[in-house]
Amino acid sequence: MKILYATSEAQPFAATGGLADVAGSLPKALTDEGCECSVIMPFYKNTIKEADAKTFKFVTEFYVPVGWRSQYCGVFEKDVNGVTYYFLDNEYYFSRDFGIYGYYDDAERFAFFSRAVLETIKHTGEVPDIINSNDWQCALIPIYYNIYYRYQNDMRRIRNFFTIHNIGYQGLYGFDLLEDILSIPRHMAMLVEYDGDINLMKGALEVADKITTVSPTYAEEIFDPWFACGLDRALANKKFKTCGFLNGIDVNLFNPATDNGLAEKFSVKRKSGKATCKAALLEKVNLPADDDSPVIGIVTRLVEHKGLDLIREVFDDIVNMGYKVVILGSGEHFYENFFHEAQNRFPGKVSFVCGYVPDLARMIYAGADMFLMPSKSEPCGLAQMISLRYGTIPVVRATGGLKDSIIDCGDAAGTGFTFQTYNAHDMLDSIRRAYDAYGDKKAWGALTTRAMKADFSWKQSAKLYIGLYEELYGWE
Ligand code: GLC
């Protein structure tokens, strides 16, 4: 079976969040399980390293309709561990100065990309059985398929999966974009109309053959207005085609036994290296290694739904309990200012690094004792799985993928500390339970062993995806 995985980001070529990790690892797992999976993404000139770009092979070129215009598209390919990655080239859209999103013409950039994905299929003749599109940036793929391609003979049998990695980002635009930019005929406007705006994700939900999301719990939560960011009404009659599979992580990439980025490697059998990693982390973030106090790490985008208001509310209590706190992240200035200020108030106890620094993130996963993720909502979350792999115990709110991946220690067989309600003192209680548990070195050792042995490889989920792909593929 042939799968085309369409994404706006994928490791190691462009990344702003978890989607990139998934797009960089799930396709390989699907291939290992016997599918032929290719990835298709924009050829970003600013994030793809020149050395990489030089190894791309030119495949073909053509023009893509964008409203009333015709825009150039070059197709390049590269084999990455047995998976073909296609890169769609147009310098006007994808040769930009910084980052990959946040431009005034994002709607047009991803309309171009989405249409170009379908044109690539037409021009290369490589017709997939399934297109799996991800998030709002690719939401126009199933929409265009339905408007323009489903009646074309050679593309008739393609089935469309749409995966929601975060329902909070929907692609909202004004109606003035409908025809000239988004190439949606006026009589089809109802596909994307929602609450008086254009909502691209809503359109994808309407037309996709299957909607998947990244954990079983999140697949239920999105029907609840508290989580749905307004889309619950669009989803209400789509339960029959919605499901959730828990993401995995690349267990070779995140492996403390082979990770060259660590101050000392370690494993379940030889855990002593973790202490070296802790010392290296403290040194790196300018905190003293003067006592045995536990280090709690936070690596996150600094946005509201990551639960930062809970942390803000009881931050002093956490530090006063005896923790050292290391925070890495950037985002809303309000939170950045809070952590800068907290660092000044608690010298030697709190360290905040503002930014997205993958090497430091890795040092925190490996060197911290606990990892805090009190998310208001969390479709899946990957950091808690990576932490487990490095024997760093997650303290999480039981929501979405956090609920599906972390078992509370209360029953003595767990892998972390969880709390249910979105409440700062419930979170604090879990943080206190973790603190107390840390004091019992023998039990803590058993806990970190369980954590490191937990299996979050892609194997299981890849099989679930394939099962569903096959179910759809059988349809006439
Ligand atoms: C988004 C979600 C995160 C998930 C990731 C990959 O970034 O917010 O929870 O793990 O996508 O699916």
Boltz pocket constraint, residues with backbone or C-beta under 6 A from the ligand:
constraints:
  - pocket:
      binder: B
      contacts: [[A, 17], [A, 18], [A, 19], [A, 22], [A, 164], [A, 165], [A, 166], [A, 214], [A, 247], [A, 378], [A, 379], [A, 380], [A, 381], [A, 382], [A, 401]]
      max_distance: 6.0
